[in-house]
Amino acid sequence: MNQDKEIKKWYVENRWLPAVNNSINGYGMEEWHFIEVADDIRDIKNDLREKTESI
């Protein structure tokens, strides 16, 4: 199960995100980013804050 998860994460980060970000450049949209929320859902606010501050 974890191997499947890692494959999907790799696909999103290395295929899907670059494709989306490449296609939206002509439309003046902001770049998309990926964050995996896999631990305690109660930490989602802090996880999202940390990710947005790192961009």
C-alpha positions in Angstrom: 0.0 0.0 0.0 2.8 2.5 0.9 4.5 1.7 -2.4 1.4 2.6 -4.4 1.1 5.8 -2.4 4.7 6.7 -3.2 4.1 6.1 -6.9 1.1 8.3 -6.9 2.9 11.0 -4.9 5.8 10.8 -7.4 3.4 11.1 -10.3 1.7 14.2 -8.9 4.9 15.9 -8.1 6.8 15.0 -11.3 4.1 14.7 -14.0 0.8 16.3 -13.0 2.0 19.5 -11.3 4.5 20.4 -14.0 1.9 19.8 -16.7 -0.7 21.9 -14.9 1.8 24.7 -14.1 3.0 24.7 -17.7 -0.5 25.0 -19.1 -1.7 27.8 -16.8 1.2 30.2 -17.6 -0.6 31.6 -20.6 -3.7 32.4 -18.5 -2.1 34.5 -15.8 -2.9 32.0 -13.0 -0.8 31.3 -10.0 1.4 28.3 -9.8 0.0 25.2 -8.1 1.8 23.3 -5.3 1.4 20.0 -3.6 1.1 19.2 0.1 0.3 15.8 1.5 -1.7 15.8 4.7 -1.2 12.3 6.0 -0.8 12.6 9.7 -3.2 13.9 12.3 -5.9 15.9 10.6 -5.9 18.3 13.5 -2.5 19.6 12.3 -3.8 20.5 8.9 -3.9 24.3 9.7 -0.2 24.3 10.7 0.8 22.1 7.8 -0.8 24.4 5.3 0.7 27.5 7.0 4.2 26.0 6.8 3.7 25.1 3.2 2.4 28.5 2.1 5.2 30.3 4.0 7.8 28.1 2.2 6.5 29.1 -1.2 
